[in-house]
Amino acid sequence: MPFYRGIDGRTPEGRRTAAGVLGLRETIAEAGVPDRRANGRLLLATWNVREFGKSKYGVRSPEPLYYIAEI
């Protein structure tokens, strides 16, 4: 399980990010996504990383990077 040192729980953004990561972790667990072990299965997931969490001005905040790391 990753440890995210950059999330500051004292700020509103940090609390939102922490809640988002924990929610994502719970959703993945509830969905029954198989563990990442080599057992003959192939897990494939994709999304448009270029646009993930990016504003129209091209700046990406650290928050989406935590979600990418969790997945």
C-alpha positions as CSV (number, residue, x, y, z in Angstrom):
1,M,0.0,0.0,0.0
2,P,1.5,3.3,-1.0
3,F,2.2,6.1,1.5
4,Y,1.5,9.6,0.2
5,R,3.8,12.0,2.0
6,G,2.7,15.0,-0.1
7,I,-0.9,15.0,1.1
8,D,-1.3,17.6,3.8
9,G,-4.4,16.7,5.9
10,R,-4.3,20.2,7.5
11,T,-5.5,21.8,4.3
12,P,-8.9,21.5,2.5
13,E,-7.2,20.3,-0.6
14,G,-5.2,17.7,1.3
15,R,-8.3,16.4,3.1
16,R,-10.2,16.2,-0.2
17,T,-7.3,14.3,-1.8
18,A,-7.0,11.9,1.1
19,A,-10.7,11.2,1.0
20,G,-10.6,10.7,-2.7
21,V,-7.7,8.2,-2.5
22,L,-9.4,6.3,0.3
23,G,-12.7,6.2,-1.6
24,L,-10.9,5.0,-4.7
25,R,-9.2,2.3,-2.6
26,E,-12.5,1.1,-1.2
27,T,-14.2,1.2,-4.7
28,I,-11.4,-1.0,-6.1
29,A,-11.7,-3.4,-3.2
30,E,-15.5,-3.7,-3.5
31,A,-15.3,-4.2,-7.3
32,G,-13.3,-7.3,-6.7
33,V,-10.4,-6.2,-8.8
34,P,-7.8,-9.1,-8.7
35,D,-4.6,-8.6,-6.8
36,R,-1.5,-7.6,-8.8
37,R,0.1,-11.0,-8.6
38,A,1.5,-13.0,-11.5
39,N,-1.0,-15.9,-11.7
40,G,-1.7,-16.2,-15.4
41,R,-4.1,-13.3,-15.6
42,L,-3.7,-10.1,-17.5
43,L,-5.1,-6.9,-16.0
44,L,-5.5,-4.1,-18.4
45,A,-6.7,-0.6,-17.6
46,T,-6.5,2.6,-19.7
47,W,-7.4,6.2,-19.6
48,N,-6.3,9.3,-21.3
49,V,-3.4,10.3,-19.0
50,R,-2.8,13.5,-21.0
51,E,-6.2,14.8,-20.1
52,F,-6.6,13.2,-16.6
53,G,-7.0,16.0,-14.1
54,K,-5.8,18.7,-16.5
55,S,-7.3,22.1,-16.7
56,K,-7.9,23.8,-20.0
57,Y,-4.7,25.8,-19.4
58,G,-2.6,22.7,-19.2
59,V,-1.7,22.7,-15.5
60,R,-2.2,19.4,-13.7
61,S,-2.4,19.6,-9.9
62,P,-0.8,16.9,-7.8
63,E,-4.2,15.4,-6.8
64,P,-4.8,13.4,-10.0
65,L,-1.2,12.0,-9.7
66,Y,-2.2,10.4,-6.4
67,Y,-5.2,8.8,-8.0
68,I,-3.0,7.5,-10.9
69,A,-0.5,6.1,-8.4
70,E,-3.3,4.4,-6.4
71,I,-4.7,2.7,-9.5
